[in-house]
Every structure is written in C-alpha cells, then in structure tokens.
Amino acid sequence: MNWNSNEFIWLDWVILAIGLVGVVAAVWYAIWKDKKAQQGEDSSAYLFGKGEPWYVIGMAIFAANIGSEHLVGLAGTGAKDGVGMAHWEMQGWMILILGWLFVPFYQLLINKMGKIITMPDFLKFRYTQRTGSWLSIITLVAYVLTKVSVTAFTGGIFFKYLLGIPFWYGAIGLIAITAIFTVFGGMKGVMTLSSIQTPILIIGSFLVLFLGLSALGDGSITQGWSNMMAACNAAHEGFGTTHMFHTDPGDPMYPQFPGYVVFLGASIIGFWYWCTDQHIVQRVLGQVPGEDNKVVMARARRGTIAAGFFKILPCFMFLIPGMIAYALSLKTGSGIEMDITNHESTDGAFAMMVKNILPAGVKGIVTIGFVCALVASLAAFFNSCATLFTEDFYKPMKKGMSEAHYVFVGRMATVVVVLLGLAWMPIMMNMGNLYSYLQDIQSLAMVAVFTLGIFSKKITPKAGEWGLIGGFLIGMVRLITNVITDSGKAAMDGAFWDATSWFWQTNWLIFECWLLVVIIILMIVVSCFTPAPSKEQVDAITFTPEFKKSIRESWGLWDIVGTLVVVGLVSCFYAYFW
C-alpha cells in the first residue's frame, strides 16, 4: 500500500464511509433522546434548541460560520492575496460584543415578550411592524440568493478537487443531504453535528498546516514557515502578501484592501454578522422555560467567549495553508500546481494540500470533518430560514395551531429554501462578486438600526424604518451600478456617469463607511420630525435594577480573563502581520 499516495485510496474511502455512518448514528441518537425527553414536538426546541452547554454553543457558533467558503474561498484567497482577508476572519473580539453587550438586551426582550425572539422580533418591538417584516424579507432573500447558493457552489468545487466528484454531483448532493438532515434534525441536529465536527475539523486542518510547513521546509516546520514568508513576500510584484495593511497605492492589493480603512470596513460587516445576524444569534438564544436570567446570560456569554477562541483558528486552518500551497507550487516535485492569476486554480488550494500532504487513511479521517463542516454550515442557514418564516410570518397568521403543525411548517419552509437555492445557483455562478456586495449592503442598515435602537431612547420608530429601508435601497442602487460598470472598472462615458463617478467608482469599503454615516444621520433627522417611541418601546431597552443585578451576577473572573486573552491573541496576530 502506498501510504503517501496523492489520491484517495480504498482505505480513505472505507474510513470516510464508516465515519459518516458513525456521525449520522450519533446525531440520530441525540435527536431521539431529545424528543423522548420533550414527550412530543416543540417548535421552539426544533428551531432554537434548548439550553445547550456553553461549550456546545461556542462550537455551534464556530461551526455555523465555517463552511465551503472557508475550505475553498479563504484558502484560495490565502494563496492569491496572503493575509489580506484576515481582517474578516480575525474577529474573535467581535463575537465578545455579542455576549457582553447584545445578549442582555435580547434577553430583556425575551422576558418582556414571553418567548424566544428572532432579530425581526426585536425590530418590530423597538421600531415598527414594517421594520421587522422588511428585515425578515431582506434576510430570507439574502440567504437564498447568496449564502445557500454560494455554500453549495463552493462545496461542489471542494468535492471536485478533493474527491474527484463532478461539480454538479457534489453541489446537489451536498444540498440534498443537508436538507434531509435539517428537516428531520432541527436545531438539536445542527448543535450535535457542530460538537462532533469541530474537533475533527480543527485537528485535521492543523495537520494540513504543520505537515505542509514540514514539506515546504524539507522536514523542518520552522524552516517551512521562513520559506513560506519569503515566497509570499516576493509575490505581487515584490509588494508581498504577508501584511494586512496595504497603504501604497502602487500595491496591486491596494484597490481591494485600501490602507487602514479596510479594518473599519471589515469591522462594520463583522458587527452585523456576529451581533445581529439571525443565523449566528440564534445559537445563543435557546433556553429552558423558567430559567433564571443570570444562568441564561452566563451560558450565552461563555459560549461567545469560547467561540472567540475558536474564531482565531481559521486563519491558521485555511488561510495560511493557502499561502503554504502557493509556496509549494513554486517548489519542484511538490505535486501542487497553481496559477494565482486564475481563481479556479487557487480555489483548489486546500483540497490540493489535503491530497498531496496528508498520508493515506488520515485523508479519510480529516475529510469526515470537512464534509460535516459543509453540512453543518448549510444546515445553519436552512434552519435560520425556517425559523424566520415560521416565527415571523406563519405563526402570526395562524395562531393557536399545535406545536407539531408549526414543526411541520418549519420543515416545509426548509424544503422550499432548498429548491429556491438550487434554482438560483446557475444564475449566481455568473454573478461574480455580487455575493459579497449583497452581504455588505445588508450589513450597513443592520448596524445603524440595531446600534441606535439599543443605545438611544430618542430614535423614533419611523427613523428605524427609514434607516433600514433607505440604507438598503441606496446600497441596491450601488449594487446595480456595480453590475453595469463591472465593479467600477468599465469606462463609462456621458455626463451622468461623469457626475456620479464618486458613487460607483469609490472603493466599496470606503463607500461603506460613508454610507453608514449617511444612514445614522438620516435616522437622527427623521427622529426630529416623527413621533417619539412609546413607553413600552423605551422599556424594551431599559434595564431595571433587578435585571442589572442579574447581569452583574452572570459573569465572574474567568469570563474577564477569557475575554482579555481573546483580545490579546487577536492583537498579537495584527502585530505580527501588520
């Protein structure tokens, strides 16, 4: 047997098959045990889960974030652009804001409403019914048009490079398997799968990292690191890809990562994603009825601290292995061939590392974690879509139905999302960077509306509505101009295009920062001319003395220590790759 084979051999396939059967059995047992304990269907448990331990919450947040865009996109970006994308990944500090700041507000509203909330619920309560409905619609459309389709698309690419499966077989197979898993498993299935796949994924990815460095350094990991840094420092016309801030306008990466503004732009997007996006926040909202506030908040906060530690890892799990793959492609006999000017070539960076670096047998074990990661990430989106539809649209229209009926509706909503995602995928494949733009547009309005809604009692209900809808519409106009002008690269002649060049040619990260300021000013101005929020709406963001006491009692010394360590580790990464 050739233990150093660069292809999947029979042993890898056997291990992969046995491992996946074992994972399915473990998840099925957890779901069966949970249903037996509930003694019947429970829509809240199906959609949100119930009081999982803090370490499971941390792994679930991490697993919901890690998907095919990491296995394919992040590793490919590492091969092409080095650590530039680390601004979006090194955001463990941002998850802490969810646990320390936003969870208490969400818990306050849960107490007032008497049920677990969705993010649109928060906006309906703080602003207007229309504001929450708009958020539900925007989120559902964005999930179908971007995240579901993109995850399946990049998953197909990953399976193509790693297992040799034709692209469409891999993409459709991933969606079909995940749909079945989500329909029958619900949040309990997602949480259980997350806790199983996270350690496998982390161990497997670090094996790729260290064995890749060893191969690059001819048996020495430290020499491999030096060789990688040297190769990447010489890339991009000598400007290099080993620093996070590209301040020289002559740097080929400057248009994509314009100086220091990249940190602010990435933080705005991160704030939306980690603190207000349904598919992340949903993991910290599950609780047992009647639980004490401080217990709920302590568990959620510690879950976010654990997720903060986990979130530091993707740069080492995927991005740096991509950089290693690029360096290995320059080394004769490595078996890795790559053209960094070709996206299709760099997209296969991580899969090529797995095939060429890991020994036989280990490939199969590690691939179990990768397959579970793809399913868990896609399942998280499916589950969030089902939650938004069931909680924000169906339940208000059909009150008083049985819990089994609501669970059935959630399952049917998942099926519809699956079909829509499949139908949209061929179109999305020809849309280039529109996936990123759609996410960024969504993020701006969310940041302004949620932040001002929590921190200011003077922001009026209509201001929230105008901020959400107005910001989204401005962003969509920018999106349309990006389609017409090829992201500002095309030469557009005419008086109109000359007069509006500042709007469609400005780098998106810079435009994003200014648009956020415009949305905030718009909300403040509208608040000056519209009715003030009601006492009930102000109470939704006002902590009583008893609630403040429960917040204080929910954290201790180790929560502070863990938080400071996460911030310190992120700071060290920035200092090294500055």
C-alpha positions in Angstrom: 0.0 0.0 0.0 1.3 3.5 -0.9 0.8 5.5 2.3 2.0 8.7 0.6 -0.5 8.4 -2.3 -1.6 11.8 -3.7 -5.1 10.3 -4.4 -7.9 8.9 -2.3 -7.2 5.1 -2.0 -9.6 2.4 -0.8 -8.6 2.8 2.8 -9.6 6.5 2.7 -13.0 5.7 1.2 -13.6 3.0 3.8 -12.7 5.3 6.7 -14.8 8.1 5.2 -17.9 5.8 4.8 -17.6 4.3 8.3 -17.0 7.7 9.9 -20.0 9.3 8.2 -22.2 6.4 9.3 -21.0 6.9 12.8 -21.7 10.6 12.7 -25.2 10.0 11.4 -25.9 7.4 14.2 -24.6 9.8 16.9 -26.8 12.7 15.6 -29.8 10.4 15.3 -29.4 9.2 18.9 -29.1 12.7 20.2 -32.3 13.8 18.4 -34.2 10.7 19.5 -33.1 11.2 23.1 -34.1 14.9 23.0 -37.6 14.1 21.5 -38.1 11.5 24.2 -37.3 14.0 26.9 -39.7 16.5 25.4 -42.5 14.0 25.1 -43.7 15.4 21.8 -42.9 18.1 19.2 -41.8 21.5 20.4 -41.4 24.2 17.7 -39.1 26.3 19.9 -36.8 23.4 20.6 -36.9 22.5 16.9 -36.0 26.0 15.7 -33.8 27.3 18.6 -32.7 24.4 20.7 -32.9 24.3 24.5 -30.2 25.4 26.9 -27.2 23.7 25.4 -23.9 23.9 27.4 -21.7 26.9 26.8 -19.0 24.9 25.0 -21.6 23.4 22.6 -22.9 27.0 22.0 -19.3 28.1 21.2 -18.7 25.2 18.8 -22.1 25.8 17.2 -21.3 29.5 16.6 -17.9 28.5 15.1 -19.4 25.7 13.0 -22.2 27.9 11.7 -19.5 30.3 10.4 -17.2 27.7 8.9 -18.4 26.5 5.5 -17.3 25.8 2.0 -16.4 29.5 1.5 -13.5 28.8 4.0 -12.4 25.4 2.6 -12.4 26.9 -0.9 -12.6 30.7 -0.7 -10.4 31.5 2.3 -7.7 29.1 1.4 -7.8 30.3 -2.2 -7.6 33.9 -1.1 -4.6 33.0 1.1 -2.8 31.5 -1.9 -3.6 34.6 -4.0 -3.6 37.5 -1.6 -2.0 36.2 1.6 -3.3 37.6 4.9 -5.4 40.4 3.5 -8.6 38.6 4.2 -7.6 38.0 7.8 -9.4 41.3 8.7 -12.7 39.4 8.2 -11.5 36.3 10.0 -9.6 37.6 13.0 -12.8 38.8 14.6 -12.9 36.8 17.8 -13.1 40.1 19.6 -16.3 41.0 17.7 -18.1 37.9 19.0 -17.4 39.0 22.5 -19.6 42.1 21.8 -22.5 39.7 21.2 -22.0 38.0 24.6 -21.2 41.0 26.7 -23.4 43.7 25.1 -26.2 42.3 22.9 -27.2 39.2 24.8 -28.5 41.1 27.8 -30.7 43.3 25.5 -32.0 40.3 23.7 -32.7 38.5 27.0 -34.6 41.6 28.3 -36.9 41.5 25.3 -37.4 37.7 25.6 -38.6 38.4 29.2 -41.0 41.1 28.0 -42.4 39.1 25.1 -42.6 35.8 26.9 -41.0 33.9 24.0 -37.6 33.4 22.3 -37.2 36.1 19.8 -35.9 36.5 16.2 -34.0 39.5 15.1 -37.0 40.9 13.3 -39.0 40.5 16.6 -36.5 42.9 18.1 -37.0 45.5 15.4 -40.8 45.1 15.5 -40.8 45.7 19.2 -38.3 48.6 19.2 -39.5 50.3 15.9 -42.5 49.3 13.8 -44.1 46.1 12.5 -43.0 47.0 9.0 -39.3 47.4 10.1 -39.2 43.8 11.3 -41.0 42.5 8.3 -38.6 44.2 6.0 -35.7 42.6 7.9 -37.3 39.2 7.6 -37.8 39.6 3.8 -34.3 41.0 3.3 -32.7 38.2 5.3 -34.6 35.4 3.6 -33.9 36.8 0.2 -30.2 37.3 1.0 -29.9 33.8 2.4 -31.4 32.2 -0.7 -29.7 34.4 -3.2 -26.3 34.3 -1.6 -25.4 32.0 1.3 -27.3 28.9 0.4 -26.3 29.0 -3.3 -22.7 30.1 -2.6 -22.2 27.4 0.0 -23.4 24.7 -2.3 -21.4 26.1 -5.2 -18.1 26.2 -3.3 -18.9 22.8 -1.8 -19.1 21.4 -5.3 -15.7 22.9 -6.1 -14.2 21.4 -3.0 -15.5 17.9 -3.7 -14.4 18.2 -7.3 -10.8 18.9 -6.3 -10.6 16.6 -3.3 -12.7 13.5 -4.2 -12.8 13.9 -8.0 -16.7 14.1 -7.9 -18.2 16.1 -10.8 -19.1 19.6 -9.7 -22.9 19.3 -10.0 -23.0 15.9 -8.3 -21.1 17.4 -5.3 -23.1 20.6 -5.1 -26.6 19.0 -5.5 -25.6 16.0 -3.2 -24.5 18.5 -0.5 -27.8 20.3 -0.6 -29.8 17.1 -0.7 -28.0 15.6 2.3 -28.2 18.8 4.3 -31.9 19.3 3.5 -32.7 15.8 4.8 -30.6 16.4 7.9 -32.1 19.8 8.7 -35.7 18.8 8.0 -35.5 15.9 10.5 -32.8 17.1 12.9 -33.8 20.8 13.5 -31.5 22.8 15.8 -30.7 19.8 18.0 -29.2 18.1 15.0 -27.3 21.2 14.0 -25.9 21.6 17.5 -24.9 17.9 17.8 -23.2 17.8 14.4 -21.3 21.0 15.3 -20.0 19.5 18.5 -18.8 16.4 16.6 -17.2 18.0 13.6 -15.5 20.9 15.3 -12.6 19.0 16.9 -12.2 16.8 13.8 -12.1 19.9 11.6 -9.6 21.7 13.8 -7.3 18.7 14.2 -7.4 17.9 10.5 -6.7 21.4 9.4 -3.8 21.8 11.7 -2.4 18.6 10.4 -2.5 20.1 7.0 -0.8 23.3 8.3 2.1 21.5 10.1 2.7 18.8 7.5 2.5 21.4 4.8 5.2 23.5 6.6 7.2 20.4 7.1 7.1 19.6 3.4 8.0 23.1 2.5 10.9 23.1 4.9 12.2 19.6 3.9 11.2 18.2 7.3 11.6 21.4 9.4 8.4 23.3 10.3 10.3 26.5 11.3 12.2 26.5 8.0 9.0 25.9 6.2 7.5 29.0 7.8 10.5 31.0 6.8 10.3 29.7 3.2 6.5 30.5 3.1 7.1 34.0 4.3 9.9 34.5 1.8 7.8 33.3 -1.1 4.8 35.3 -0.2 6.9 38.4 0.5 8.1 38.3 -3.1 4.6 37.9 -4.6 2.6 40.7 -6.2 5.5 42.4 -7.9 7.5 42.4 -4.7 4.9 44.2 -2.6 4.2 40.9 -0.8 1.1 39.3 0.7 2.3 38.8 4.3 1.0 42.1 5.7 -2.6 43.1 6.5 -2.4 46.8 5.7 -1.6 47.8 2.1 -1.0 51.5 2.2 0.9 52.1 -1.0 -1.4 52.9 -3.9 1.1 51.1 -6.2 0.5 47.9 -4.4 -1.7 45.5 -6.6 -3.7 44.7 -3.5 -4.4 48.4 -2.6 -7.7 48.6 -4.7 -9.1 45.6 -2.8 -7.6 46.4 0.7 -7.3 50.2 0.7 -5.0 51.1 3.6 -6.3 51.3 7.1 -9.9 51.8 6.1 -10.1 48.0 5.5 -10.1 47.4 9.2 -13.1 49.7 9.7 -15.0 48.3 6.8 -14.4 44.7 7.9 -15.5 45.6 11.5 -18.8 47.1 10.2 -19.6 43.9 8.4 -18.4 41.8 11.4 -20.6 43.8 13.8 -23.7 43.0 11.7 -22.7 39.3 11.2 -21.7 38.4 14.7 -24.1 40.6 16.7 -27.4 40.9 14.7 -27.5 38.1 12.0 -30.2 35.6 12.7 -28.1 32.5 11.9 -25.4 33.4 14.4 -27.5 35.0 17.2 -30.0 32.1 17.1 -27.3 29.9 18.7 -27.2 31.9 21.9 -31.0 32.4 22.4 -32.0 28.8 23.2 -33.1 28.3 26.8 -35.2 26.1 29.1 -38.5 27.8 30.1 -38.4 29.4 33.5 -34.6 29.6 33.6 -33.0 32.4 35.7 -31.8 35.3 33.6 -28.2 35.2 35.0 -27.9 31.5 34.1 -29.1 32.1 30.6 -26.8 35.1 30.1 -23.8 33.4 31.7 -24.2 30.4 29.4 -24.6 32.6 26.3 -21.6 34.8 27.2 -19.3 31.9 27.9 -20.4 30.4 24.6 -19.4 33.6 22.8 -16.1 33.6 24.6 -15.4 30.0 23.6 -16.4 31.0 20.0 -14.0 33.9 20.3 -11.2 31.5 20.8 -12.4 29.2 18.0 -12.6 32.2 15.6 -8.9 32.9 15.9 -8.2 29.5 14.3 -9.5 29.8 10.7 -6.5 31.9 9.6 -4.2 29.0 10.7 -6.6 26.3 9.5 -7.3 27.7 6.0 -5.7 31.0 5.1 -2.1 30.2 6.0 -2.4 26.7 4.4 -3.4 28.5 1.2 -0.2 30.6 1.5 1.8 27.3 2.0 0.1 25.9 -1.1 1.3 28.9 -3.1 4.9 28.5 -1.8 4.8 24.7 -2.5 3.6 25.4 -6.1 6.9 27.1 -6.6 8.8 24.1 -5.3 9.7 21.4 -7.8 8.2 18.0 -7.1 5.6 19.2 -4.5 2.7 17.9 -6.7 0.9 21.2 -6.3 0.4 23.3 -9.4 -1.2 26.8 -9.2 -1.6 30.0 -11.1 -2.5 32.8 -8.7 -4.0 34.9 -11.6 -6.6 32.2 -12.1 -9.4 32.0 -9.4 -10.3 28.4 -10.4 -6.7 27.3 -9.8 -6.4 29.0 -6.3 -9.9 27.7 -5.3 -8.5 24.2 -5.2 -5.6 25.2 -2.8 -6.9 23.5 0.3 -8.1 20.4 -1.5 -4.7 20.0 -3.2 -3.0 20.3 0.2 -5.1 17.5 1.7 -4.5 15.2 -1.3 -0.7 15.9 -1.5 0.3 16.4 2.1 -1.8 14.0 4.3 -0.9 10.3 4.3 -3.4 7.6 3.3 -6.0 6.9 5.9 -5.6 10.3 7.5 -7.1 11.8 4.4 -10.3 9.8 5.1 -10.4 10.8 8.7 -9.9 14.5 8.0 -12.4 14.5 5.2 -15.1 13.4 7.6 -14.7 16.7 9.5 -14.7 18.6 6.2 -18.0 17.0 5.0 -19.6 17.6 8.4 -18.5 21.2 8.3 -20.1 21.8 5.0 -23.3 20.2 6.1 -23.4 22.0 9.5 -22.8 25.4 7.8 -25.5 24.9 5.2 -27.9 23.4 7.8 -27.5 26.5 9.9 -28.8 28.6 7.0 -31.7 26.3 6.3 -32.6 26.3 10.0 -32.5 30.1 10.2 -34.7 30.5 7.1 -37.2 28.0 8.6 -37.2 30.0 11.9 -37.7 33.4 10.2 -40.6 32.1 8.1 -42.3 30.2 10.9 -41.9 32.7 13.7 -42.2 36.0 11.8 -44.8 35.2 9.1 -46.7 31.9 9.7 -47.3 31.9 13.5 -48.8 35.5 13.5 -51.1 34.4 10.6 -52.0 31.0 12.1 -52.2 31.4 15.8 -53.3 28.6 18.1 -52.1 25.7 15.9 -50.4 22.6 17.5 -46.6 22.5 18.1 -46.4 19.5 15.7 -48.1 21.7 13.0 -45.5 24.5 13.4 -42.7 22.0 13.3 -44.2 20.6 10.0 -44.3 24.2 8.6 -40.7 24.7 9.6 -39.7 21.6 7.7 -41.7 22.6 4.6 -40.1 26.0 4.7 -36.7 24.3 4.7 -37.7 22.3 1.6 -38.8 25.5 -0.2 -35.5 27.2 0.6 -33.6 24.2 -0.7 -35.5 24.3 -4.0 -35.1 28.1 -4.4 -31.3 27.8 -3.6 -30.9 25.1 -6.3 -32.8 27.1 -8.9 -30.8 30.2 -8.2 -27.3 28.6 -8.2 -26.8 28.5 -12.0 -27.6 32.3 -12.1 -25.4 33.0 -9.1 -22.4 31.3 -10.8 -22.4 34.0 -13.4 -22.7 36.9 -11.0 -19.1 37.3 -9.9 -18.7 39.4 -6.7 -22.4 40.1 -6.2 -22.4 37.7 -3.3 -20.1 39.9 -1.3 -21.9 43.1 -2.3 -25.3 41.7 -1.2 -23.9 40.8 2.2 -22.2 44.2 2.6 -25.4 46.1 1.7 -27.4 44.1 4.2 -24.8 44.8 6.9 -24.9 48.6 6.8 -28.5 49.1 7.6 -28.4 46.4 10.3 -25.5 48.1 12.2 -27.1 51.5 12.2 -30.6 50.4 13.1 -29.6 47.9 15.9 -27.0 50.1 17.4 -29.1 53.3 17.6 -32.1 51.3 18.6 -30.3 50.0 21.7 -28.2 52.9 22.7 -30.6 55.8 22.1 -34.1 56.2 23.5 -34.7 59.2 21.3 -34.5 57.3 18.0 -38.1 57.1 16.8 -39.9 54.1 15.3 -40.2 55.7 11.9 -36.4 56.5 12.0 -35.7 52.8 12.3 -38.0 52.1 9.4 -36.4 54.8 7.2 -32.9 53.8 8.2 -33.4 50.1 7.3 -35.3 50.6 4.0 -33.4 53.7 2.9 -30.0 52.2 3.6 -30.9 49.0 1.8 -32.2 50.9 -1.3 -29.1 53.1 -1.5 -27.0 50.0 -1.3 -29.0 48.3 -4.0 -28.5 51.3 -6.4 -24.8 51.0 -5.8 -25.1 47.2 -6.5 -26.9 47.9 -9.8 -24.1 50.4 -10.8 -21.5 47.7 -10.0 -23.3 45.3 -12.4 -23.4 47.9 -15.1 -19.8 49.2 -14.6 -18.1 45.8 -13.9 -17.5 46.9 -10.3 -16.3 50.3 -11.4 -13.7 49.0 -13.8 -15.5 49.7 -17.1 -15.1 53.1 -18.9 -18.5 54.8 -18.7 -18.9 57.8 -21.0 -21.6 60.5 -20.6 -22.5 63.4 -18.4 -24.5 61.3 -16.0 -21.6 58.8 -15.4 -19.1 61.6 -15.1 -21.2 63.4 -12.5 -21.9 60.3 -10.4 -18.4 58.7 -10.7 -17.9 59.2 -6.9 -20.8 57.0 -6.3 -19.9 54.0 -8.5 -16.1 54.2 -8.6 -15.3 54.7 -4.9 -13.8 51.6 -3.3 -16.6 49.6 -1.7 -15.0 49.6 1.8 -14.7 53.4 1.7 -18.2 53.8 0.3 -19.5 51.5 3.1 -18.1 53.7 5.8 -19.7 56.8 4.3 -23.0 55.1 3.8 -23.1 54.1 7.4 -22.6 57.7 8.4 -25.4 58.8 6.0 -27.8 56.2 7.5 -27.1 57.3 11.0 -27.7 61.0 10.0 -30.9 60.0 8.2 -32.2 58.3 11.3 -31.3 61.3 13.6 -33.0 63.7 11.2 -36.1 61.6 10.8 -36.3 61.3 14.6 -36.6 65.1 14.9 -39.8 65.1 12.8 -41.6 61.9 13.8 -43.4 60.8 17.0 -41.2 59.6 19.8 -41.1 55.9 20.8 -43.8 54.7 23.3 -43.0 53.9 26.9 -43.3 50.2 26.1 -40.6 50.6 23.3 -38.3 52.5 25.6 -38.8 49.9 28.3 -37.6 47.3 25.8 -34.1 48.8 26.1 -34.2 49.9 29.7 -32.6 47.7 32.4 -34.4 47.5 35.7 -32.3 47.4 38.9 -33.1 43.7 39.2 -32.1 43.0 35.7 -28.8 44.9 36.1 -28.1 42.8 39.2 -28.7 39.6 37.2 -26.3 40.8 34.6 -23.6 41.6 37.1 -24.1 38.2 38.8 -23.8 36.4 35.4 -20.1 37.0 35.0 -17.0 36.2 37.0 -13.3 36.4 37.0 -12.8 33.7 34.4 -15.2 35.4 32.0 -13.0 38.5 32.2 -9.7 36.5 31.8 -11.1 34.6 28.8 -12.2 37.8 27.2 -8.8 39.5 27.7 -7.0 36.5 26.3 -9.1 36.5 23.1 -8.4 40.3 22.6 -4.7 39.7 23.3 -4.4 36.9 20.8 -6.1 38.9 18.1 -3.8 41.9 18.9 -0.7 39.6 18.6 -1.8 38.4 15.2 -2.2 42.0 14.0 1.1 43.0 15.4 2.9 40.1 13.6 1.3 40.6 10.2 0.9 44.4 10.4 
